[in-house]
Amino acid sequence: MDLDFELRSDYIPLCDLLKYCGVTETGGLAKMLIAEGMVSVDGEVELRKTCKIRTGQVVTGDGFEIHVH
């Protein structure tokens, strides 16, 4: 799943991005996925659930890639 996300503010918390893009059904599931080390931001594993994702970053995981614009 290759997705583009249009950012409408300075940043979006990582857990919210996963929920809004449909990677997980809930924010709780998104937080679990992040805590288990299953999500990378710009190629590096990210364990902070509310990491600020900004324009130009790429979030990846098993079966998904999200480009933030």
N, C-alpha and C positions, 0 to 999 in steps of 0.2 A: 504494500500500500504506500504510494508516493503522494504526499499531500502538500498543498501550499496553504499557509495561514496568513491572513492579512491582519497585521497588528494595528490596533486603533488607539493605542496609548504608548507610553514609554516602554512598558514591559508587561509580561504576563507570567504569573507563577507557573513553574513547570507542571505541577499536578493539575492545574486548571487547563493548560494547553492540551494535555493528554485526554482529558475529559471532553473538552470542546471539539477536538478532532475525531472523537469516536474511537480512540485507541482503547479506552476503558469506558465502562458504563457509568461509573461513579468516581468521585474524587478520592474516596477511600481506597478503591482498587488501584487508582493511579499512584497513590502514596505507597502502597504495598509494592508495586512494580519498581518504583524508584528505590525504596529501601532495600530491595533484594539485589540491587546493582544491575538491573535489566535495561536501564536507559542511559544513553550517552548524549552529551551535548558537545558539538564540534569535535567528535571523535574520542572524548574522554568520559569515562563513567562518572555520572553525577548522582550523588547520594542525598543532596539537599532537596527536600520535597518542594520547597517554595523558591527554589533558585530562580532569579529573574532572567527570563528569556527575552532577548531584544532582537530587533530587526537585523537580519543577516546571519543569524545562528541557524544551525541544523540540528534537529533532535532525532535520534535514531534508536531503534530497538529491534526486537525480534519481529520481523515482518512489517515494519513501518519506517518511514523517513518523512519528517516534517520540515519544510523550508519556511522560515518565518520572514515575511516581507513587510 
